Amino acid sequence: MLTTSRDESVRIWDLPLAPVPVPGWLPKLAEALAAQKFNDQEFSQAVRSDELWQLKQRLTESAESDPYTLWAKRFFAGQASRAAPSASPGTAPRNTQR
């Protein structure tokens, strides 16, 4: 990904490829974090806050070791206890000259 800043610097970010298919809980997590989802009639409706806490509990206690579950565990761990993922080569930005 290429980004620019107000100071006219340019950065190229190497992004890892996301494996497919994504787990069924990932869209539910997005809805729970946004506290909104679309119903069958395509109208927005509120998501109960306990859905986020149920997902958090399920994911943090999961024995799964797929990349999505490992990401979710780091996400819910909180910033202070997050460690950089060991299998994420190339995620540091590279500065380029303009």
Backbone as XML, in Angstrom:
<?xml version="1.0"?>
<chain id="A" units="angstrom">
  <residue number="1" name="MET">
    <atom name="N" x="0.850" y="-1.132" z="0.000"/>
    <atom name="CA" x="0.000" y="0.000" z="0.000"/>
    <atom name="C" x="0.916" y="1.220" z="0.000"/>
  </residue>
  <residue number="2" name="LEU">
    <atom name="N" x="0.505" y="2.240" z="-0.688"/>
    <atom name="CA" x="1.244" y="3.487" z="-0.756"/>
    <atom name="C" x="0.454" y="4.557" z="-0.018"/>
  </residue>
  <residue number="3" name="THR">
    <atom name="N" x="1.113" y="5.265" z="0.902"/>
    <atom name="CA" x="0.457" y="6.364" z="1.610"/>
    <atom name="C" x="1.309" y="7.609" z="1.500"/>
  </residue>
  <residue number="4" name="THR">
    <atom name="N" x="0.647" y="8.754" z="1.584"/>
    <atom name="CA" x="1.352" y="10.031" z="1.592"/>
    <atom name="C" x="0.914" y="10.807" z="2.816"/>
  </residue>
  <residue number="5" name="SER">
    <atom name="N" x="1.738" y="11.770" z="3.194"/>
    <atom name="CA" x="1.447" y="12.585" z="4.376"/>
    <atom name="C" x="1.511" y="14.064" z="4.016"/>
  </residue>
  <residue number="6" name="ARG">
    <atom name="N" x="1.040" y="14.874" z="4.927"/>
    <atom name="CA" x="1.071" y="16.318" z="4.708"/>
    <atom name="C" x="2.491" y="16.847" z="4.546"/>
  </residue>
  <residue number="7" name="ASP">
    <atom name="N" x="3.456" y="16.173" z="5.152"/>
    <atom name="CA" x="4.853" y="16.629" z="5.033"/>
    <atom name="C" x="5.478" y="16.156" z="3.719"/>
  </residue>
  <residue number="8" name="GLU">
    <atom name="N" x="4.645" y="15.641" z="2.815"/>
    <atom name="CA" x="5.027" y="15.185" z="1.486"/>
    <atom name="C" x="5.887" y="13.922" z="1.494"/>
  </residue>
  <residue number="9" name="SER">
    <atom name="N" x="5.924" y="13.229" z="2.612"/>
    <atom name="CA" x="6.635" y="11.951" z="2.641"/>
    <atom name="C" x="5.728" y="10.876" z="2.037"/>
  </residue>
  <residue number="10" name="VAL">
    <atom name="N" x="6.360" y="9.864" z="1.506"/>
    <atom name="CA" x="5.667" y="8.743" z="0.897"/>
    <atom name="C" x="6.142" y="7.481" z="1.595"/>
  </residue>
  <residue number="11" name="ARG">
    <atom name="N" x="5.218" y="6.607" z="1.927"/>
    <atom name="CA" x="5.576" y="5.327" z="2.540"/>
    <atom name="C" x="4.952" y="4.199" z="1.742"/>
  </residue>
  <residue number="12" name="ILE">
    <atom name="N" x="5.721" y="3.143" z="1.622"/>
    <atom name="CA" x="5.215" y="1.912" z="1.024"/>
    <atom name="C" x="5.113" y="0.892" z="2.150"/>
  </residue>
  <residue number="13" name="TRP">
    <atom name="N" x="3.924" y="0.356" z="2.335"/>
    <atom name="CA" x="3.671" y="-0.623" z="3.385"/>
    <atom name="C" x="3.479" y="-1.984" z="2.728"/>
  </residue>
  <residue number="14" name="ASP">
    <atom name="N" x="4.247" y="-2.968" z="3.170"/>
    <atom name="CA" x="4.042" y="-4.338" z="2.716"/>
    <atom name="C" x="2.911" y="-4.929" z="3.542"/>
  </residue>
  <residue number="15" name="LEU">
    <atom name="N" x="1.884" y="-5.396" z="2.883"/>
    <atom name="CA" x="0.748" y="-5.980" z="3.570"/>
    <atom name="C" x="0.715" y="-7.482" z="3.331"/>
  </residue>
  <residue number="16" name="PRO">
    <atom name="N" x="0.503" y="-8.254" z="4.379"/>
    <atom name="CA" x="0.412" y="-9.704" z="4.185"/>
    <atom name="C" x="-0.891" y="-10.065" z="3.477"/>
  </residue>
  <residue number="17" name="LEU">
    <atom name="N" x="-0.872" y="-11.144" z="2.722"/>
    <atom name="CA" x="-2.088" y="-11.625" z="2.089"/>
    <atom name="C" x="-2.953" y="-12.301" z="3.149"/>
  </residue>
  <residue number="18" name="ALA">
    <atom name="N" x="-4.229" y="-12.045" z="3.087"/>
    <atom name="CA" x="-5.154" y="-12.660" z="4.037"/>
    <atom name="C" x="-5.649" y="-13.983" z="3.470"/>
  </residue>
  <residue number="19" name="PRO">
    <atom name="N" x="-5.531" y="-15.057" z="4.240"/>
    <atom name="CA" x="-6.015" y="-16.350" z="3.742"/>
    <atom name="C" x="-7.540" y="-16.368" z="3.652"/>
  </residue>
  <residue number="20" name="VAL">
    <atom name="N" x="-8.039" y="-17.124" z="2.708"/>
    <atom name="CA" x="-9.480" y="-17.291" z="2.557"/>
    <atom name="C" x="-9.818" y="-18.761" z="2.699"/>
  </residue>
  <residue number="21" name="PRO">
    <atom name="N" x="-10.983" y="-19.100" z="3.119"/>
    <atom name="CA" x="-12.074" y="-18.200" z="3.489"/>
    <atom name="C" x="-11.864" y="-17.615" z="4.877"/>
  </residue>
  <residue number="22" name="VAL">
    <atom name="N" x="-12.516" y="-16.494" z="5.128"/>
    <atom name="CA" x="-12.438" y="-15.898" z="6.456"/>
    <atom name="C" x="-13.415" y="-16.637" z="7.367"/>
  </residue>
  <residue number="23" name="PRO">
    <atom name="N" x="-13.124" y="-16.696" z="8.661"/>
    <atom name="CA" x="-14.040" y="-17.399" z="9.569"/>
    <atom name="C" x="-15.370" y="-16.655" z="9.702"/>
  </residue>
  <residue number="24" name="GLY">
    <atom name="N" x="-16.409" y="-17.396" z="9.979"/>
    <atom name="CA" x="-17.746" y="-16.825" z="10.105"/>
    <atom name="C" x="-17.880" y="-15.796" z="11.206"/>
  </residue>
  <residue number="25" name="TRP">
    <atom name="N" x="-17.011" y="-15.848" z="12.218"/>
    <atom name="CA" x="-17.111" y="-14.895" z="13.321"/>
    <atom name="C" x="-16.550" y="-13.520" z="12.954"/>
  </residue>
  <residue number="26" name="LEU">
    <atom name="N" x="-15.756" y="-13.404" z="11.888"/>
    <atom name="CA" x="-15.122" y="-12.124" z="11.562"/>
    <atom name="C" x="-16.141" y="-11.036" z="11.197"/>
  </residue>
  <residue number="27" name="PRO">
    <atom name="N" x="-17.123" y="-11.292" z="10.316"/>
    <atom name="CA" x="-18.135" y="-10.263" z="10.066"/>
    <atom name="C" x="-18.960" y="-9.944" z="11.320"/>
  </residue>
  <residue number="28" name="LYS">
    <atom name="N" x="-19.202" y="-10.952" z="12.139"/>
    <atom name="CA" x="-19.948" y="-10.721" z="13.387"/>
    <atom name="C" x="-19.154" y="-9.827" z="14.329"/>
  </residue>
  <residue number="29" name="LEU">
    <atom name="N" x="-17.830" y="-9.983" z="14.342"/>
    <atom name="CA" x="-16.984" y="-9.117" z="15.158"/>
    <atom name="C" x="-17.050" y="-7.675" z="14.651"/>
  </residue>
  <residue number="30" name="ALA">
    <atom name="N" x="-16.991" y="-7.502" z="13.342"/>
    <atom name="CA" x="-17.089" y="-6.152" z="12.764"/>
    <atom name="C" x="-18.420" y="-5.506" z="13.143"/>
  </residue>
  <residue number="31" name="GLU">
    <atom name="N" x="-19.495" y="-6.259" z="13.058"/>
    <atom name="CA" x="-20.812" y="-5.728" z="13.437"/>
    <atom name="C" x="-20.863" y="-5.386" z="14.922"/>
  </residue>
  <residue number="32" name="ALA">
    <atom name="N" x="-20.318" y="-6.257" z="15.752"/>
    <atom name="CA" x="-20.348" y="-6.012" z="17.197"/>
    <atom name="C" x="-19.515" y="-4.788" z="17.561"/>
  </residue>
  <residue number="33" name="LEU">
    <atom name="N" x="-18.371" y="-4.601" z="16.911"/>
    <atom name="CA" x="-17.543" y="-3.428" z="17.184"/>
    <atom name="C" x="-18.225" y="-2.143" z="16.724"/>
  </residue>
  <residue number="34" name="ALA">
    <atom name="N" x="-18.935" y="-2.211" z="15.594"/>
    <atom name="CA" x="-19.649" y="-1.038" z="15.085"/>
    <atom name="C" x="-20.977" y="-0.830" z="15.803"/>
  </residue>
  <residue number="35" name="ALA">
    <atom name="N" x="-21.427" y="-1.853" z="16.512"/>
    <atom name="CA" x="-22.722" y="-1.840" z="17.207"/>
    <atom name="C" x="-23.877" y="-1.655" z="16.228"/>
  </residue>
  <residue number="36" name="GLN">
    <atom name="N" x="-23.658" y="-2.035" z="14.978"/>
    <atom name="CA" x="-24.681" y="-1.937" z="13.931"/>
    <atom name="C" x="-24.541" y="-3.115" z="12.983"/>
  </residue>
  <residue number="37" name="LYS">
    <atom name="N" x="-25.655" y="-3.517" z="12.401"/>
    <atom name="CA" x="-25.629" y="-4.525" z="11.349"/>
    <atom name="C" x="-26.832" y="-4.312" z="10.456"/>
  </residue>
  <residue number="38" name="PHE">
    <atom name="N" x="-26.797" y="-4.919" z="9.280"/>
    <atom name="CA" x="-27.936" y="-4.859" z="8.375"/>
    <atom name="C" x="-28.789" y="-6.095" z="8.579"/>
  </residue>
  <residue number="39" name="ASN">
    <atom name="N" x="-30.112" y="-5.889" z="8.685"/>
    <atom name="CA" x="-31.010" y="-7.029" z="8.831"/>
    <atom name="C" x="-31.364" y="-7.579" z="7.447"/>
  </residue>
  <residue number="40" name="ASP">
    <atom name="N" x="-32.251" y="-8.543" z="7.392"/>
    <atom name="CA" x="-32.622" y="-9.187" z="6.130"/>
    <atom name="C" x="-33.281" y="-8.231" z="5.139"/>
  </residue>
  <residue number="41" name="GLN">
    <atom name="N" x="-33.885" y="-7.166" z="5.638"/>
    <atom name="CA" x="-34.509" y="-6.164" z="4.775"/>
    <atom name="C" x="-33.526" y="-5.046" z="4.403"/>
  </residue>
  <residue number="42" name="GLU">
    <atom name="N" x="-32.252" y="-5.241" z="4.775"/>
    <atom name="CA" x="-31.169" y="-4.299" z="4.499"/>
    <atom name="C" x="-31.329" y="-2.964" z="5.223"/>
  </residue>
  <residue number="43" name="PHE">
    <atom name="N" x="-31.971" y="-2.998" z="6.386"/>
    <atom name="CA" x="-32.055" y="-1.833" z="7.262"/>
    <atom name="C" x="-31.038" y="-1.993" z="8.381"/>
  </residue>
  <residue number="44" name="SER">
    <atom name="N" x="-30.484" y="-0.880" z="8.789"/>
    <atom name="CA" x="-29.515" y="-0.906" z="9.885"/>
    <atom name="C" x="-30.239" y="-1.148" z="11.202"/>
  </residue>
  <residue number="45" name="GLN">
    <atom name="N" x="-29.638" y="-1.968" z="12.028"/>
    <atom name="CA" x="-30.199" y="-2.193" z="13.359"/>
    <atom name="C" x="-29.068" y="-2.320" z="14.359"/>
  </residue>
  <residue number="46" name="ALA">
    <atom name="N" x="-29.375" y="-2.032" z="15.600"/>
    <atom name="CA" x="-28.367" y="-2.069" z="16.662"/>
    <atom name="C" x="-27.986" y="-3.511" z="16.988"/>
  </residue>
  <residue number="47" name="VAL">
    <atom name="N" x="-26.729" y="-3.670" z="17.392"/>
    <atom name="CA" x="-26.222" y="-4.962" z="17.862"/>
    <atom name="C" x="-26.068" y="-4.851" z="19.371"/>
  </residue>
  <residue number="48" name="ARG">
    <atom name="N" x="-26.559" y="-5.836" z="20.091"/>
    <atom name="CA" x="-26.452" y="-5.822" z="21.551"/>
    <atom name="C" x="-24.987" y="-5.869" z="21.979"/>
  </residue>
  <residue number="49" name="SER">
    <atom name="N" x="-24.634" y="-5.112" z="23.004"/>
    <atom name="CA" x="-23.244" y="-5.057" z="23.467"/>
    <atom name="C" x="-22.760" y="-6.403" z="23.986"/>
  </residue>
  <residue number="50" name="ASP">
    <atom name="N" x="-23.648" y="-7.247" z="24.475"/>
    <atom name="CA" x="-23.205" y="-8.547" z="24.983"/>
    <atom name="C" x="-22.706" y="-9.463" z="23.864"/>
  </residue>
  <residue number="51" name="GLU">
    <atom name="N" x="-23.068" y="-9.165" z="22.605"/>
    <atom name="CA" x="-22.553" y="-9.970" z="21.500"/>
    <atom name="C" x="-21.043" y="-9.806" z="21.373"/>
  </residue>
  <residue number="52" name="LEU">
    <atom name="N" x="-20.532" y="-8.597" z="21.593"/>
    <atom name="CA" x="-19.093" y="-8.365" z="21.553"/>
    <atom name="C" x="-18.409" y="-9.133" z="22.673"/>
  </residue>
  <residue number="53" name="TRP">
    <atom name="N" x="-18.957" y="-9.082" z="23.858"/>
    <atom name="CA" x="-18.333" y="-9.759" z="25.007"/>
    <atom name="C" x="-18.380" y="-11.266" z="24.844"/>
  </residue>
  <residue number="54" name="GLN">
    <atom name="N" x="-19.446" y="-11.792" z="24.241"/>
    <atom name="CA" x="-19.513" y="-13.234" z="23.976"/>
    <atom name="C" x="-18.456" y="-13.658" z="22.957"/>
  </residue>
  <residue number="55" name="LEU">
    <atom name="N" x="-18.305" y="-12.855" z="21.888"/>
    <atom name="CA" x="-17.266" y="-13.148" z="20.896"/>
    <atom name="C" x="-15.882" y="-13.064" z="21.522"/>
  </residue>
  <residue number="56" name="LYS">
    <atom name="N" x="-15.660" y="-12.045" z="22.335"/>
    <atom name="CA" x="-14.361" y="-11.883" z="22.991"/>
    <atom name="C" x="-14.036" y="-13.113" z="23.827"/>
  </residue>
  <residue number="57" name="GLN">
    <atom name="N" x="-14.977" y="-13.551" z="24.623"/>
    <atom name="CA" x="-14.742" y="-14.713" z="25.477"/>
    <atom name="C" x="-14.461" y="-15.952" z="24.634"/>
  </residue>
  <residue number="58" name="ARG">
    <atom name="N" x="-15.279" y="-16.159" z="23.610"/>
    <atom name="CA" x="-15.107" y="-17.340" z="22.761"/>
    <atom name="C" x="-13.748" y="-17.338" z="22.067"/>
  </residue>
  <residue number="59" name="LEU">
    <atom name="N" x="-13.347" y="-16.186" z="21.538"/>
    <atom name="CA" x="-12.097" y="-16.115" z="20.784"/>
    <atom name="C" x="-10.870" y="-16.168" z="21.677"/>
  </residue>
  <residue number="60" name="THR">
    <atom name="N" x="-10.900" y="-15.499" z="22.818"/>
    <atom name="CA" x="-9.728" y="-15.512" z="23.692"/>
    <atom name="C" x="-9.516" y="-16.875" z="24.332"/>
  </residue>
  <residue number="61" name="GLU">
    <atom name="N" x="-10.576" y="-17.661" z="24.471"/>
    <atom name="CA" x="-10.456" y="-18.996" z="25.050"/>
    <atom name="C" x="-10.255" y="-20.080" z="23.989"/>
  </residue>
  <residue number="62" name="SER">
    <atom name="N" x="-10.301" y="-19.697" z="22.717"/>
    <atom name="CA" x="-10.203" y="-20.669" z="21.627"/>
    <atom name="C" x="-8.816" y="-21.292" z="21.561"/>
  </residue>
  <residue number="63" name="ALA">
    <atom name="N" x="-8.774" y="-22.563" z="21.222"/>
    <atom name="CA" x="-7.502" y="-23.261" z="21.024"/>
    <atom name="C" x="-7.044" y="-23.199" z="19.570"/>
  </residue>
  <residue number="64" name="GLU">
    <atom name="N" x="-7.850" y="-22.577" z="18.713"/>
    <atom name="CA" x="-7.502" y="-22.459" z="17.293"/>
    <atom name="C" x="-6.215" y="-21.654" z="17.135"/>
  </residue>
  <residue number="65" name="SER">
    <atom name="N" x="-5.446" y="-21.966" z="16.100"/>
    <atom name="CA" x="-4.182" y="-21.254" z="15.872"/>
    <atom name="C" x="-4.099" y="-20.670" z="14.463"/>
  </residue>
  <residue number="66" name="ASP">
    <atom name="N" x="-5.250" y="-20.483" z="13.812"/>
    <atom name="CA" x="-5.261" y="-19.880" z="12.487"/>
    <atom name="C" x="-4.941" y="-18.384" z="12.608"/>
  </residue>
  <residue number="67" name="PRO">
    <atom name="N" x="-4.509" y="-17.744" z="11.533"/>
    <atom name="CA" x="-4.107" y="-16.337" z="11.607"/>
    <atom name="C" x="-5.201" y="-15.398" z="12.115"/>
  </residue>
  <residue number="68" name="TYR">
    <atom name="N" x="-6.448" y="-15.672" z="11.777"/>
    <atom name="CA" x="-7.532" y="-14.794" z="12.203"/>
    <atom name="C" x="-7.769" y="-14.885" z="13.710"/>
  </residue>
  <residue number="69" name="THR">
    <atom name="N" x="-7.764" y="-16.085" z="14.248"/>
    <atom name="CA" x="-7.964" y="-16.251" z="15.690"/>
    <atom name="C" x="-6.794" y="-15.662" z="16.462"/>
  </residue>
  <residue number="70" name="LEU">
    <atom name="N" x="-5.572" y="-15.868" z="15.971"/>
    <atom name="CA" x="-4.404" y="-15.276" z="16.637"/>
    <atom name="C" x="-4.485" y="-13.751" z="16.616"/>
  </residue>
  <residue number="71" name="TRP">
    <atom name="N" x="-4.941" y="-13.178" z="15.493"/>
    <atom name="CA" x="-5.124" y="-11.727" z="15.417"/>
    <atom name="C" x="-6.170" y="-11.264" z="16.435"/>
  </residue>
  <residue number="72" name="ALA">
    <atom name="N" x="-7.283" y="-11.982" z="16.512"/>
    <atom name="CA" x="-8.356" y="-11.606" z="17.440"/>
    <atom name="C" x="-7.861" y="-11.649" z="18.888"/>
  </residue>
  <residue number="73" name="LYS">
    <atom name="N" x="-7.065" y="-12.646" z="19.215"/>
    <atom name="CA" x="-6.513" y="-12.733" z="20.574"/>
    <atom name="C" x="-5.622" y="-11.533" z="20.879"/>
  </residue>
  <residue number="74" name="ARG">
    <atom name="N" x="-4.779" y="-11.128" z="19.905"/>
    <atom name="CA" x="-3.942" y="-9.940" z="20.100"/>
    <atom name="C" x="-4.807" y="-8.684" z="20.203"/>
  </residue>
  <residue number="75" name="PHE">
    <atom name="N" x="-5.843" y="-8.605" z="19.387"/>
    <atom name="CA" x="-6.751" y="-7.453" z="19.403"/>
    <atom name="C" x="-7.395" y="-7.292" z="20.783"/>
  </residue>
  <residue number="76" name="PHE">
    <atom name="N" x="-7.893" y="-8.380" z="21.329"/>
    <atom name="CA" x="-8.568" y="-8.323" z="22.622"/>
    <atom name="C" x="-7.599" y="-8.245" z="23.798"/>
  </residue>
  <residue number="77" name="ALA">
    <atom name="N" x="-6.326" y="-8.545" z="23.566"/>
    <atom name="CA" x="-5.350" y="-8.522" z="24.660"/>
    <atom name="C" x="-5.119" y="-7.113" z="25.185"/>
  </residue>
  <residue number="78" name="GLY">
    <atom name="N" x="-5.345" y="-6.109" z="24.369"/>
    <atom name="CA" x="-5.088" y="-4.741" z="24.794"/>
    <atom name="C" x="-3.695" y="-4.312" z="24.382"/>
  </residue>
  <residue number="79" name="GLN">
    <atom name="N" x="-3.535" y="-3.036" z="24.151"/>
    <atom name="CA" x="-2.284" y="-2.510" z="23.620"/>
    <atom name="C" x="-1.090" y="-2.775" z="24.516"/>
  </residue>
  <residue number="80" name="ALA">
    <atom name="N" x="-1.252" y="-2.666" z="25.823"/>
    <atom name="CA" x="-0.123" y="-2.824" z="26.741"/>
    <atom name="C" x="0.475" y="-4.224" z="26.692"/>
  </residue>
  <residue number="81" name="SER">
    <atom name="N" x="-0.360" y="-5.229" z="26.443"/>
    <atom name="CA" x="0.147" y="-6.599" z="26.466"/>
    <atom name="C" x="0.342" y="-7.181" z="25.076"/>
  </residue>
  <residue number="82" name="ARG">
    <atom name="N" x="0.134" y="-6.384" z="24.036"/>
    <atom name="CA" x="0.298" y="-6.899" z="22.677"/>
    <atom name="C" x="1.753" y="-7.059" z="22.317"/>
  </residue>
  <residue number="83" name="ALA">
    <atom name="N" x="2.052" y="-8.178" z="21.747"/>
    <atom name="CA" x="3.380" y="-8.412" z="21.189"/>
    <atom name="C" x="3.253" y="-8.361" z="19.675"/>
  </residue>
  <residue number="84" name="ALA">
    <atom name="N" x="4.302" y="-7.972" z="19.004"/>
    <atom name="CA" x="4.276" y="-7.970" z="17.537"/>
    <atom name="C" x="4.124" y="-9.404" z="17.060"/>
  </residue>
  <residue number="85" name="PRO">
    <atom name="N" x="3.320" y="-9.620" z="16.038"/>
    <atom name="CA" x="3.166" y="-10.981" z="15.540"/>
    <atom name="C" x="4.476" y="-11.500" z="14.993"/>
  </residue>
  <residue number="86" name="SER">
    <atom name="N" x="4.813" y="-12.720" z="15.369"/>
    <atom name="CA" x="6.109" y="-13.279" z="14.967"/>
    <atom name="C" x="6.152" y="-13.658" z="13.502"/>
  </residue>
  <residue number="87" name="ALA">
    <atom name="N" x="5.025" y="-13.915" z="12.895"/>
    <atom name="CA" x="5.008" y="-14.366" z="11.501"/>
    <atom name="C" x="4.472" y="-13.279" z="10.571"/>
  </residue>
  <residue number="88" name="SER">
    <atom name="N" x="4.907" y="-12.047" z="10.758"/>
    <atom name="CA" x="4.445" y="-10.960" z="9.903"/>
    <atom name="C" x="5.620" y="-10.263" z="9.245"/>
  </residue>
  <residue number="89" name="PRO">
    <atom name="N" x="6.273" y="-10.927" z="8.330"/>
    <atom name="CA" x="7.411" y="-10.274" z="7.674"/>
    <atom name="C" x="6.947" y="-9.115" z="6.817"/>
  </residue>
  <residue number="90" name="GLY">
    <atom name="N" x="7.741" y="-8.072" z="6.800"/>
    <atom name="CA" x="7.465" y="-6.954" z="5.909"/>
    <atom name="C" x="6.352" y="-6.038" z="6.352"/>
  </residue>
  <residue number="91" name="THR">
    <atom name="N" x="6.000" y="-6.026" z="7.610"/>
    <atom name="CA" x="4.927" y="-5.140" z="8.027"/>
    <atom name="C" x="5.437" y="-3.773" z="8.463"/>
  </residue>
  <residue number="92" name="ALA">
    <atom name="N" x="6.731" y="-3.621" z="8.612"/>
    <atom name="CA" x="7.294" y="-2.313" z="8.977"/>
    <atom name="C" x="7.319" y="-1.434" z="7.733"/>
  </residue>
  <residue number="93" name="PRO">
    <atom name="N" x="7.054" y="-0.129" z="7.896"/>
    <atom name="CA" x="7.038" y="0.749" z="6.731"/>
    <atom name="C" x="8.434" y="0.978" z="6.180"/>
  </residue>
  <residue number="94" name="ARG">
    <atom name="N" x="8.509" y="1.177" z="4.882"/>
    <atom name="CA" x="9.753" y="1.557" z="4.244"/>
    <atom name="C" x="9.583" y="2.987" z="3.753"/>
  </residue>
  <residue number="95" name="ASN">
    <atom name="N" x="10.497" y="3.865" z="4.112"/>
    <atom name="CA" x="10.439" y="5.239" z="3.624"/>
    <atom name="C" x="11.048" y="5.310" z="2.232"/>
  </residue>
  <residue number="96" name="THR">
    <atom name="N" x="10.476" y="6.145" z="1.421"/>
    <atom name="CA" x="11.018" y="6.350" z="0.089"/>
    <atom name="C" x="11.357" y="7.805" z="-0.100"/>
  </residue>
  <residue number="97" name="GLN">
    <atom name="N" x="12.281" y="8.059" z="-0.993"/>
    <atom name="CA" x="12.660" y="9.438" z="-1.316"/>
    <atom name="C" x="11.677" y="9.977" z="-2.326"/>
  </residue>
  <residue number="98" name="ARG">
    <atom name="N" x="11.409" y="11.233" z="-2.228"/>
    <atom name="CA" x="10.492" y="11.884" z="-3.154"/>
    <atom name="C" x="11.260" y="12.675" z="-4.159"/>
  </residue>
</chain>
